[in-house]
Amino acid sequence: MNLPREIRTERLLLRRWTRSDRSPFAELNSDKRVMEHFPAVLTRAGSDELVDRIEAHFERHGFGLWAVEVVDQVPFIGFVGLAVPSFEAHFTPCVEIGWRLALKSWGRGYATEAARACLAFAFERAGMDALVAMTVPENIRSRRVMERLGMTHDPADDFDHPTLPDRRRHVLYRLNRPTPLSRLSPRVP
Ligand SMILES: CC(C)(COP(=O)(O)OP(=O)(O)OC[C@H]1O[C@@H](n2cnc3c(N)ncnc32)[C@H](O)[C@@H]1OP(=O)(O)O)[C@@H](O)C(=O)NCCC(=O)NCCS
């Protein structure tokens, strides 16, 4: 399948990672506000390892967590993209949509704008049938992005995250590929 390497939106470029993204990524991963809902902030080494894993995911699947830049303004603000979870749960195998932005880039609609482009990539270019998103119940900002995308939450899907040390409870949101209008059966008069 011939998948685009980059995605352009009105304000953003979603692209593969470069060496120069590593330092600002380590900075946002060391920020307690950004990492409030994760088990811990990341060290520089931990942040670099995460970039290595993201790059390996791109090589394996042809898509991943894209580095996001604000065109002509900020060369790197974080990531938004798609990932295949490496753990097993009642909803796997699946593709997850996720995001992590530097604090100064919150409150501008960047996460939702980038995520909408990822939905179009997933459903219109990569032929995916469904996506999930997950977070802890308290991560209201992230849940609001999921809801703005039209994702829905069924409490019966909530789960204890198997790879976290405390197996923290997570909420799961789902979105199916929309049915094209042309495939809907005509209404009976
Ligand atoms: C989750 C996260 C990406 C959400 O970021 P965000 O900036 O709140 O989300 P959006 O990009 O959708 O922006 C929406 C906000 O921008 C505002 N906004 C400003 N200009 C806008 C514009 N031109 N278009 C759309 N929204 C705009 C909206 O009003 C909204 O503000 P509000 O939060 O005060 O209601 C961010 O909080 C984050 O990186 N958190 C840390 C990492 C994390 O927890 N990731 C998820 C783990 S599962």
The ligand as an SDF file (V2000), in Angstrom:
LIG
                    3D

 48 50  0  0  0  0  0  0  0  0999 V2000
   -4.2910   15.8750   25.5780 C   0  0  0  0  0  0  0  0  0  0  0  0
   -3.7540   17.1350   24.9310 C   0  0  0  0  0  0  0  0  0  0  0  0
   -3.0500   16.8040   23.6200 C   0  0  0  0  0  0  0  0  0  0  0  0
   -4.9520   18.0480   24.6590 C   0  0  0  0  0  0  0  0  0  0  0  0
   -4.5030   19.2990   24.1990 O   0  0  0  0  0  0  0  0  0  0  0  0
   -5.5490   20.5070   23.9900 P   0  0  0  0  0  0  0  0  0  0  0  0
   -4.7880   21.6570   23.5280 O   0  0  0  0  0  0  0  0  0  0  0  0
   -6.4070   20.6210   25.1950 O   0  0  0  0  0  0  0  0  0  0  0  0
   -6.5030   19.9340   22.8450 O   0  0  0  0  0  0  0  0  0  0  0  0
   -6.8960   20.5860   21.4390 P   0  0  0  0  0  0  0  0  0  0  0  0
   -5.7200   20.7000   20.5820 O   0  0  0  0  0  0  0  0  0  0  0  0
   -8.0450   19.8320   20.9280 O   0  0  0  0  0  0  0  0  0  0  0  0
   -7.3190   22.0710   21.8340 O   0  0  0  0  0  0  0  0  0  0  0  0
   -8.5850   22.3540   22.3710 C   0  0  0  0  0  0  0  0  0  0  0  0
   -8.5480   23.6930   23.0460 C   0  0  0  0  0  0  0  0  0  0  0  0
   -8.0100   24.6890   22.1570 O   0  0  0  0  0  0  0  0  0  0  0  0
   -8.9360   25.7980   22.0660 C   0  0  0  0  0  0  0  0  0  0  0  0
   -8.6960   26.4590   20.7700 N   0  0  0  0  0  0  0  0  0  0  0  0
   -8.0370   27.6410   20.6250 C   0  0  0  0  0  0  0  0  0  0  0  0
   -7.9170   27.9410   19.3210 N   0  0  0  0  0  0  0  0  0  0  0  0
   -8.5010   26.9480   18.6310 C   0  0  0  0  0  0  0  0  0  0  0  0
   -8.7030   26.7180   17.2440 C   0  0  0  0  0  0  0  0  0  0  0  0
   -8.2420   27.5510   16.3030 N   0  0  0  0  0  0  0  0  0  0  0  0
   -9.3470   25.5870   16.8670 N   0  0  0  0  0  0  0  0  0  0  0  0
   -9.8010   24.7110   17.8040 C   0  0  0  0  0  0  0  0  0  0  0  0
   -9.6480   24.8990   19.1410 N   0  0  0  0  0  0  0  0  0  0  0  0
   -8.9950   25.9990   19.5450 C   0  0  0  0  0  0  0  0  0  0  0  0
  -10.2660   25.1590   22.3010 C   0  0  0  0  0  0  0  0  0  0  0  0
  -11.2220   26.1020   22.7020 O   0  0  0  0  0  0  0  0  0  0  0  0
   -9.9200   24.1910   23.4440 C   0  0  0  0  0  0  0  0  0  0  0  0
   -9.7520   24.9480   24.6080 O   0  0  0  0  0  0  0  0  0  0  0  0
  -10.2440   24.4510   26.0620 P   0  0  0  0  0  0  0  0  0  0  0  0
   -9.4020   23.2740   26.4060 O   0  0  0  0  0  0  0  0  0  0  0  0
   -9.9750   25.5990   26.9320 O   0  0  0  0  0  0  0  0  0  0  0  0
  -11.6730   24.0830   25.9080 O   0  0  0  0  0  0  0  0  0  0  0  0
   -2.7490   17.8480   25.8640 C   0  0  0  0  0  0  0  0  0  0  0  0
   -3.4190   18.2010   27.0490 O   0  0  0  0  0  0  0  0  0  0  0  0
   -1.5450   16.9830   26.2170 C   0  0  0  0  0  0  0  0  0  0  0  0
   -0.5990   16.8690   25.4500 O   0  0  0  0  0  0  0  0  0  0  0  0
   -1.5680   16.3620   27.4360 N   0  0  0  0  0  0  0  0  0  0  0  0
   -0.4460   15.6100   27.9500 C   0  0  0  0  0  0  0  0  0  0  0  0
   -0.2550   14.2830   27.2880 C   0  0  0  0  0  0  0  0  0  0  0  0
   -1.4450   13.3880   27.4530 C   0  0  0  0  0  0  0  0  0  0  0  0
   -2.0430   13.3190   28.5160 O   0  0  0  0  0  0  0  0  0  0  0  0
   -1.7710   12.7100   26.3480 N   0  0  0  0  0  0  0  0  0  0  0  0
   -2.8690   11.7730   26.3260 C   0  0  0  0  0  0  0  0  0  0  0  0
   -2.4820   10.5050   26.9390 C   0  0  0  0  0  0  0  0  0  0  0  0
   -3.6800    9.2770   26.6500 S   0  0  0  0  0  0  0  0  0  0  0  0
  1  2  1  0
  2  3  1  0
  2  4  1  0
  2 36  1  0
  4  5  1  0
  5  6  1  0
  6  7  2  0
  6  8  1  0
  6  9  1  0
  9 10  1  0
 10 11  2  0
 10 12  1  0
 10 13  1  0
 13 14  1  0
 14 15  1  0
 15 16  1  0
 15 30  1  0
 16 17  1  0
 17 18  1  0
 17 28  1  0
 18 19  1  0
 18 27  1  0
 19 20  2  0
 20 21  1  0
 21 22  1  0
 21 27  2  0
 22 23  1  0
 22 24  2  0
 24 25  1  0
 25 26  2  0
 26 27  1  0
 28 29  1  0
 28 30  1  0
 30 31  1  0
 31 32  1  0
 32 33  2  0
 32 34  1  0
 32 35  1  0
 36 37  1  0
 36 38  1  0
 38 39  2  0
 38 40  1  0
 40 41  1  0
 41 42  1  0
 42 43  1  0
 43 44  2  0
 43 45  1  0
 45 46  1  0
 46 47  1  0
 47 48  1  0
M  END
$$$$
